[in-house]
Amino acid sequence: MNFYKKTLAILALVVPGLAFASEGGHALDRAPDRSTNMAALQNGAKLFVNYCLNCHNASSMRYNRLRDLGLSEEQIKANLLFTGEKVGEMMTTAMPAKDAKAWFGVVPPDLSVIARAKASPAGTGGDYLYTYLRTFYKDDTRPTGFNNLVVPNVAMPHVLWDLQGVQAAKFVEEKDPHDHSKTVHKFAGFEQVTPGKMSKLEYETAVADLVGYMEWMAEPAAQFRKKLGVWVVLFLTLFALLAWRLNASYWKEVK
């Protein structure tokens, strides 16, 4: 364990909850595991193409790789290609980077490996995305009309607002535990302002599917790698057993 990991471990014990806070100070929720649920991953791919690919690239992923999720080439063409792309092309947005920067202030990041890039001591990249996509709230002071608990003052608009609806965040003022002469602004829950197309449970399920797809996209061979790893461990265990017995056989006469 290196110095950085040791330091985090010590701080996690000394300051409870520190290792589980996001960059915005909000604790991350654990993302449901969708790694082996093909129907959920297919739904996540549909949501990704419909809601994320309008602004973000996934330039390391080809559409035809979605066949690994059980989709046929015809299904990919009929349900996931809308602007004349070919099945063998990369998943890229039609939005020019220049326009994106003018509208949002920054060029939206490529999402090919975002689920791996956002992993931290606070949680996995999936935990980060799952919490992030569920914690947008109404904020009229922001250009997009929304803010986010995980990324305060986020530039990204809440693209899933029609599914989730609009929620307001409630905050309370509490005394700073480290300095009782000061107060801290603490999150105290959400309040639904207007309903969306989905119920709370349906929306959280949809977000879990979307995040599951982004985790799969970040490493499509992950499940094969894990299965192969099991066989490698079994082979090495058998090899070690044979080597041990052969060693005993070779040296028994010497003893």
C-alpha positions in Angstrom: 0.0 0.0 0.0 1.5 3.3 -1.0 1.7 6.5 1.1 -1.4 8.0 -0.6 -3.6 5.0 0.2 -2.3 4.8 3.8 -3.1 8.5 4.3 -6.6 8.0 3.0 -7.1 5.0 5.2 -6.0 6.9 8.3 -8.2 9.9 7.4 -11.2 7.6 6.9 -10.7 6.4 10.5 -10.0 9.8 12.0 -12.7 11.7 10.2 -15.8 9.5 9.7 -17.4 9.8 6.3 -14.5 11.7 4.7 -13.6 8.9 2.4 -17.2 8.6 1.2 -17.8 12.2 0.1 -17.9 13.2 -3.5 -16.0 16.2 -4.9 -19.0 18.4 -4.0 -19.1 17.0 -0.5 -22.2 14.8 -1.1 -21.9 11.1 -0.2 -22.2 8.8 -3.2 -24.9 6.2 -3.4 -23.9 2.7 -4.5 -24.9 2.0 -8.1 -26.9 -1.2 -8.8 -25.0 -3.9 -10.6 -26.1 -4.3 -14.2 -23.0 -6.1 -15.5 -24.8 -9.3 -16.4 -28.3 -8.0 -17.1 -28.4 -7.8 -20.9 -32.0 -6.3 -21.0 -30.9 -3.5 -18.7 -27.7 -2.8 -20.7 -29.7 -2.6 -23.9 -32.1 -0.1 -22.3 -29.0 1.8 -21.0 -27.6 1.9 -24.6 -30.9 3.3 -25.8 -31.0 6.0 -23.1 -27.3 6.9 -23.9 -27.9 7.4 -27.6 -31.1 9.4 -27.0 -30.0 11.6 -24.1 -26.1 11.7 -23.9 -24.9 11.4 -27.5 -26.6 14.6 -28.5 -23.7 16.6 -26.8 -21.1 14.0 -25.8 -18.9 11.8 -27.9 -18.1 8.2 -27.1 -15.3 8.1 -29.7 -13.7 4.9 -28.5 -16.9 2.9 -29.0 -18.3 1.6 -32.3 -22.1 1.0 -32.8 -21.4 -2.6 -34.0 -19.8 -3.4 -30.6 -23.4 -3.3 -29.2 -23.8 -6.8 -30.7 -22.0 -8.0 -27.6 -25.2 -6.9 -25.7 -27.3 -9.2 -27.7 -28.5 -6.7 -30.3 -28.5 -7.6 -34.0 -27.2 -5.3 -36.7 -30.8 -4.7 -37.8 -31.9 -3.7 -34.3 -29.0 -1.3 -34.0 -29.9 0.3 -37.3 -33.6 0.5 -36.5 -33.3 1.8 -32.9 -30.0 3.5 -32.3 -29.0 5.1 -35.6 -30.9 8.3 -36.4 -28.7 10.6 -38.5 -27.3 8.4 -41.3 -24.5 6.8 -39.3 -23.2 3.4 -40.3 -23.1 0.4 -37.9 -19.3 0.3 -38.0 -18.8 4.0 -37.2 -17.7 5.5 -33.9 -20.4 6.9 -31.5 -19.8 10.6 -32.0 -22.0 13.6 -31.7 -22.9 15.9 -34.6 -22.5 19.0 -32.4 -19.3 21.0 -33.3 -17.0 21.5 -30.4 -17.0 25.3 -31.1 -20.8 25.5 -30.7 -20.7 23.3 -27.6 -18.1 25.6 -25.9 -20.2 28.7 -26.8 -23.4 27.2 -25.4 -22.0 25.5 -22.3 -18.8 27.3 -21.6 -16.8 24.1 -21.9 -16.7 21.3 -24.5 -18.6 18.3 -23.1 -16.2 15.5 -22.2 -15.9 12.2 -24.1 -17.8 9.6 -22.2 -16.1 6.5 -23.6 -14.3 5.7 -20.3 -16.0 8.2 -17.9 -17.2 5.3 -15.6 -13.5 4.4 -15.0 -12.2 8.0 -15.0 -14.6 9.0 -12.1 -13.6 6.2 -9.8 -12.1 7.6 -6.5 -11.8 6.8 -2.8 -15.4 8.1 -2.5 -16.7 5.2 -4.7 -16.6 3.7 -8.1 -17.2 5.6 -11.3 -20.6 4.0 -11.5 -21.5 5.3 -8.0 -20.4 8.8 -9.0 -22.6 8.8 -12.2 -25.5 7.1 -10.5 -25.6 9.8 -7.7 -24.8 12.6 -10.1 -27.7 11.9 -12.5 -30.2 11.7 -9.6 -29.2 14.8 -7.7 -30.0 17.6 -10.1 -32.2 20.2 -8.5 -34.0 23.5 -9.5 -31.8 26.5 -9.1 -32.9 29.7 -10.9 -29.5 31.4 -10.3 -27.8 29.0 -12.7 -27.9 29.5 -16.5 -29.5 26.1 -17.1 -32.0 26.5 -14.3 -30.5 23.5 -12.5 -27.7 22.7 -10.0 -26.2 19.5 -8.8 -25.2 18.1 -5.4 -22.2 16.1 -6.7 -20.9 18.8 -9.0 -21.9 22.2 -7.6 -22.5 24.9 -10.2 -22.4 22.3 -12.9 -22.4 23.6 -16.5 -24.3 20.6 -17.9 -28.1 21.0 -18.2 -30.3 18.3 -16.6 -31.0 16.4 -19.8 -33.2 13.8 -18.1 -35.5 16.4 -16.4 -38.5 15.3 -18.5 -38.1 11.8 -17.1 -37.4 12.7 -13.5 -39.4 15.9 -13.3 -38.2 19.0 -11.4 -37.1 18.7 -7.8 -36.0 21.3 -5.3 -33.3 20.8 -2.8 -33.9 21.6 0.9 -31.0 22.9 2.9 -30.7 23.7 6.6 -28.2 25.8 8.6 -26.4 23.8 11.3 -23.6 24.6 13.7 -20.1 23.7 12.4 -19.0 20.6 14.5 -15.5 22.0 14.3 -16.3 25.6 15.2 -19.6 26.2 17.0 -19.4 29.9 16.3 -20.0 29.2 12.6 -22.8 27.5 10.7 -22.7 25.1 7.7 -25.2 24.8 4.8 -26.3 21.2 5.0 -28.5 19.2 2.5 -31.8 18.0 4.0 -33.5 16.2 1.2 -35.4 16.8 -2.1 -38.9 18.0 -2.7 -40.7 17.2 -6.0 -41.9 20.4 -7.7 -43.3 19.0 -10.9 -43.6 15.3 -11.8 -41.8 13.7 -14.7 -42.8 11.0 -17.2 -41.4 8.4 -14.7 -42.1 7.6 -11.1 -39.1 7.9 -8.7 -38.5 4.1 -8.8 -38.8 4.0 -12.6 -36.3 6.9 -12.9 -33.8 5.4 -10.6 -34.1 2.1 -12.5 -33.5 3.9 -15.8 -30.5 5.8 -14.4 -29.1 2.5 -13.1 -29.5 1.0 -16.6 -27.8 4.0 -18.2 -24.9 3.9 -15.7 -24.6 0.1 -16.2 -24.2 0.7 -19.9 -21.5 3.4 -19.4 -19.7 1.0 -17.1 -19.9 -1.7 -19.8 -18.8 0.8 -22.5 -15.7 1.8 -20.4 -14.5 -1.9 -20.5 -16.6 -4.2 -22.8 -14.3 -7.1 -22.1 -14.6 -6.8 -18.3 -16.9 -9.9 -17.9 -14.7 -12.0 -20.2 -11.6 -10.9 -18.3 -13.2 -11.8 -14.9 -14.3 -15.3 -16.2 -10.8 -15.8 -17.7 -9.3 -14.8 -14.4 -11.2 -17.6 -12.6 -9.8 -20.2 -15.0 -6.3 -18.8 -14.7 -6.5 -19.0 -10.9 -7.8 -22.6 -11.1 -5.0 -23.5 -13.5 -2.3 -22.0 -11.3 -3.8 -23.7 -8.2 -3.7 -27.1 -10.0 -0.2 -26.4 -11.3 1.0 -25.5 -7.8 -0.5 -28.7 -6.4 1.3 -30.8 -9.1 4.6 -29.0 -8.6 4.3 -29.6 -4.8 3.7 -33.3 -5.3 6.4 -33.6 -7.9 8.9 -31.8 -5.6 8.1 -34.2 -2.8 8.5 -37.2 -5.2 11.9 -36.0 -6.5 13.4 -35.3 -3.1 12.1 -38.3 -1.1 15.1 -40.5 -2.0 17.5 -37.8 -1.0 15.9 -37.5 2.4 
